[in-house]
Amino acid sequence: MAHYRVSESKREQFRRYLEKAGVLESLTNVLVALYEETEKPNNALDFIKHQLGVGPEAEDAESLRLELNTLQQKYDQLMEENKELRISDTSSHQKSLSLFL
C-alpha cells in the first residue's frame, strides 16, 4: 500500500509540473482543435506537430527555400563559369603548344 502512495505522489508531482509548464493546456488545445476538425487529417501526428509548432516556422521555411534557390542559381552560374574557363584554358594551352611546333 505504501508503494501505491509513493507512486501516486510522483504522478501528482509530474502532473503539477506539466500543468505549471503549460504542457497540459497546449496538448488540450491541440486535441480540441483536432476534435473540431470537420475533415480529420490522414496523419493525426503530423497535425499535432504542426499545431504545436514543431519544426521550422513557416516564415523560416520560406526564407530557407528562397536562400536555397538563390544559392542554387549562384552554384549553377559558377559551374558554367568554371566550364567556360576550363574550355578557354584548354584552347589557350593548345595555341601555346602549336607556337612551339
Backbone torsions as a table, in degrees:
resi	resn	phi	psi	omega
1	MET	NA	-36.7	179.5
2	ALA	-64.6	-37.9	178.3
3	HIS	-61.3	-38.6	179.2
4	TYR	-62.2	-41.8	-179.3
5	ARG	-66.6	-42.0	178.6
6	VAL	-62.3	-45.6	179.5
7	SER	-61.6	-42.9	179.5
8	GLU	-64.8	-38.7	178.8
9	SER	-64.3	-43.7	178.3
10	LYS	-64.1	-40.2	177.7
11	ARG	-61.6	-44.0	-179.5
12	GLU	-64.8	-40.5	176.7
13	GLN	-61.9	-44.0	-180.0
14	PHE	-64.9	-41.5	178.2
15	ARG	-61.3	-42.9	178.2
16	ARG	-64.1	-39.9	177.2
17	TYR	-59.6	-48.2	179.5
18	LEU	-62.5	-39.8	179.7
19	GLU	-66.5	-45.4	-179.3
20	LYS	-63.6	-36.7	-178.9
21	ALA	-77.9	-8.4	179.4
22	GLY	85.4	6.1	-177.9
23	VAL	-67.2	-45.1	-178.4
24	LEU	-61.4	-43.1	179.8
25	GLU	-64.3	-44.2	179.6
26	SER	-62.1	-46.5	179.6
27	LEU	-64.7	-39.8	178.4
28	THR	-61.9	-44.9	179.7
29	ASN	-62.2	-41.0	180.0
30	VAL	-66.9	-43.8	180.0
31	LEU	-66.4	-36.0	175.7
32	VAL	-64.9	-42.8	178.4
33	ALA	-61.0	-41.2	177.5
34	LEU	-64.7	-42.1	179.0
35	TYR	-62.1	-38.6	-176.2
36	GLU	-81.9	-7.6	177.1
37	GLU	-63.2	127.1	179.2
38	THR	-70.6	-42.3	175.5
39	GLU	-106.7	108.0	-177.9
40	LYS	-65.4	135.4	179.3
41	PRO	-67.5	151.7	177.6
42	ASN	-64.1	-36.2	-178.2
43	ASN	-118.2	97.2	-177.6
44	ALA	-62.8	-35.0	-179.3
45	LEU	-65.2	-41.6	176.1
46	ASP	-62.3	-39.8	177.3
47	PHE	-59.4	-46.6	-179.1
48	ILE	-63.9	-44.5	178.2
49	LYS	-59.3	-45.1	180.0
50	HIS	-62.1	-44.5	-179.5
51	GLN	-64.8	-35.1	179.3
52	LEU	-80.2	-10.9	178.9
53	GLY	81.1	27.1	177.8
54	VAL	-71.4	135.8	-179.3
55	GLY	95.2	-178.4	-177.2
56	PRO	-67.7	147.7	175.2
57	GLU	-64.4	157.2	-178.4
58	ALA	-57.9	-41.9	-179.9
59	GLU	-65.2	-40.8	178.7
60	ASP	-64.0	-42.6	-179.8
61	ALA	-63.6	-42.7	179.5
62	GLU	-65.5	-42.5	178.1
63	SER	-60.5	-42.6	178.7
64	LEU	-66.2	-37.4	177.2
65	ARG	-63.5	-43.1	179.0
66	LEU	-64.3	-42.6	178.6
67	GLU	-63.8	-41.4	177.7
68	LEU	-61.0	-43.7	179.4
69	ASN	-61.8	-45.3	179.2
70	THR	-62.0	-45.5	-179.9
71	LEU	-66.6	-34.8	177.4
72	GLN	-64.7	-42.0	178.1
73	GLN	-63.9	-42.7	179.0
74	LYS	-63.4	-42.2	178.2
75	TYR	-60.4	-48.0	179.9
76	ASP	-60.0	-41.6	179.8
77	GLN	-63.7	-44.7	179.9
78	LEU	-66.8	-37.2	177.2
79	MET	-64.3	-41.2	178.2
80	GLU	-65.1	-43.0	178.5
81	GLU	-62.6	-42.0	178.3
82	ASN	-60.8	-44.1	179.4
83	LYS	-60.7	-45.4	-179.9
84	GLU	-64.0	-40.4	179.0
85	LEU	-66.3	-37.4	177.7
86	ARG	-65.4	-42.1	178.1
87	ILE	-63.6	-44.5	179.5
88	SER	-62.9	-42.7	179.9
89	ASP	-64.9	-40.5	179.4
90	THR	-64.3	-44.9	-179.2
91	SER	-68.6	-36.2	176.8
92	SER	-64.9	-40.7	179.7
93	HIS	-65.0	-41.0	179.2
94	GLN	-66.4	-38.8	178.2
95	LYS	-64.3	-42.4	-179.6
96	SER	-67.1	-34.0	176.6
97	LEU	-67.4	-38.2	-178.7
98	SER	-69.0	-25.5	177.2
99	LEU	-68.3	-31.5	180.0
100	PHE	-79.5	-19.1	-177.0
101	LEU	-90.5	NA	NA
